[in-house]
Amino acid sequence: MEGYIVSDVVFKLIGKVTPIGETNEDDKRYDNLVELNIVVVDLVEKLNYTAEYANEVEYSVSRIGEYASKKLTLLRQYLESNGY
């Protein structure tokens, strides 16, 4: 549940990104989308960095790395299945 709370906060801070066909509002939403992209890239980079720990000997370290690696794999599968 905490993950949903964090994403709700992020979307409240960034604002709406879906276009509605009204130039002034869509300009704001475009700017919001740029900000969202910065957040997404940062999160993916952190997952990627953390995934490098997947093969460490220490359980607590490898557990975190494996989780990050699995989430990156799921993200890649999701993107590919949606034509990206």
C-alpha positions in Angstrom: 0.0 0.0 0.0 2.9 2.4 0.7 3.9 2.3 -3.0 0.5 3.7 -4.0 0.8 6.5 -1.4 4.2 7.5 -2.7 3.0 7.5 -6.3 -0.1 9.6 -5.3 2.2 12.2 -3.8 4.4 12.3 -6.9 1.3 12.8 -9.1 0.0 15.5 -6.8 3.3 17.3 -7.0 3.7 16.9 -10.8 0.1 17.4 -11.8 -1.9 16.0 -14.7 -0.2 14.8 -17.9 -3.0 13.5 -20.1 -3.8 15.9 -22.9 -7.4 17.3 -23.2 -7.2 19.2 -26.4 -7.0 22.8 -24.9 -3.8 24.5 -25.8 -3.1 26.4 -22.6 -3.9 23.4 -20.4 -2.0 21.0 -22.6 1.1 23.2 -22.5 1.0 22.9 -18.7 0.5 19.2 -18.9 3.4 18.9 -21.3 5.6 20.6 -18.8 4.3 18.2 -16.2 5.1 15.3 -18.4 8.7 16.5 -18.8 9.0 16.6 -15.0 7.4 13.1 -14.8 10.0 11.8 -17.3 12.8 13.2 -15.1 11.4 11.2 -12.1 10.9 8.0 -14.1 14.5 8.1 -15.5 15.9 8.7 -12.1 13.9 5.8 -10.6 14.9 3.4 -13.5 18.6 4.5 -13.1 18.4 3.7 -9.3 16.8 0.3 -10.0 19.5 -0.4 -12.6 22.2 0.5 -10.2 20.7 -1.5 -7.4 20.1 -4.6 -9.7 23.9 -4.9 -9.9 23.9 -6.3 -6.4 21.8 -9.3 -7.4 24.7 -11.8 -7.4 26.3 -10.7 -4.1 27.1 -13.3 -1.5 25.4 -11.5 1.4 21.7 -12.4 1.5 20.4 -8.9 2.4 22.4 -7.3 -0.4 21.5 -9.9 -3.1 17.9 -9.8 -2.0 17.7 -6.1 -2.8 19.6 -6.6 -6.1 17.4 -9.5 -7.2 14.2 -7.5 -6.4 15.4 -4.6 -8.5 16.4 -6.9 -11.3 13.0 -8.6 -11.4 11.3 -5.2 -11.5 13.4 -4.1 -14.4 12.6 -7.3 -16.2 8.9 -6.8 -15.6 9.2 -3.2 -16.8 11.0 -4.3 -20.0 8.3 -7.0 -20.6 5.5 -4.5 -20.1 7.1 -2.0 -22.5 7.7 -4.6 -25.1 4.2 -6.0 -24.9 2.8 -2.6 -25.4 4.9 -1.9 -28.5 7.7 0.2 -27.0 
